[in-house]
Amino acid sequence: MMVYEIKSLLTVNPVSFSKNQRNNLLSAFERLSRRPIRSIFEELGFEVCHRRKCPNPEHPYEYVNPEELTLKQVKNASPDRFELDKVIFDALGLSEEERLQVYKAVIELVKNRLVKARSV
């Protein structure tokens, strides 16, 4: 990215985090940075179909149903990502239900865009 692009990005002001939150954020980020990043579906605990020549028009995303997502599923699939997200969600003051809705919306958006791209 160019410097002028970075200047226009919206970010959370680091001083809005407590010392404990900054430490938790850094710790979670360090753990996350040591492993390969998977697809958003796998990061949030969804199975992706790996069957060759699958006839389902939503292949490989047919097993991804955002409405079935739970926070426990996300935590089990990616504890390091969950902890990183938790610090940010806490700073934003989101309830557990709002956090779950954010994850569901992201999954729905990504799935819809990928399915649409395949159909074009």
Secondary structure in CASP SS format (residue, H / E / C, confidence):
PFRMAT SS
TARGET T0000
AUTHOR 0000-0000-0000
METHOD secondary structure of the structure
MODEL  1
M C 1.00
M C 1.00
V H 1.00
Y H 1.00
E H 1.00
I H 1.00
K H 1.00
S C 1.00
L C 1.00
L C 1.00
T C 1.00
V C 1.00
N C 1.00
P H 1.00
V H 1.00
S H 1.00
F C 1.00
S C 1.00
K H 1.00
N H 1.00
Q H 1.00
R H 1.00
N H 1.00
N H 1.00
L H 1.00
L H 1.00
S H 1.00
A H 1.00
F H 1.00
E H 1.00
R H 1.00
L H 1.00
S H 1.00
R C 1.00
R C 1.00
P C 1.00
I C 1.00
R C 1.00
S C 1.00
I H 1.00
F H 1.00
E H 1.00
E H 1.00
L C 1.00
G C 1.00
F C 1.00
E C 1.00
V C 1.00
C C 1.00
H C 1.00
R C 1.00
R C 1.00
K C 1.00
C C 1.00
P C 1.00
N C 1.00
P C 1.00
E C 1.00
H C 1.00
P C 1.00
Y C 1.00
E C 1.00
Y C 1.00
V C 1.00
N C 1.00
P H 1.00
E H 1.00
E H 1.00
L C 1.00
T C 1.00
L H 1.00
K H 1.00
Q H 1.00
V H 1.00
K H 1.00
N H 1.00
A H 1.00
S C 1.00
P H 1.00
D H 1.00
R H 1.00
F H 1.00
E H 1.00
L H 1.00
D H 1.00
K H 1.00
V H 1.00
I H 1.00
F H 1.00
D H 1.00
A H 1.00
L H 1.00
G C 1.00
L C 1.00
S C 1.00
E H 1.00
E H 1.00
E H 1.00
R H 1.00
L H 1.00
Q H 1.00
V H 1.00
Y H 1.00
K H 1.00
A H 1.00
V H 1.00
I H 1.00
E H 1.00
L H 1.00
V H 1.00
K H 1.00
N H 1.00
R H 1.00
L H 1.00
V H 1.00
K H 1.00
A H 1.00
R H 1.00
S H 1.00
V C 1.00
END
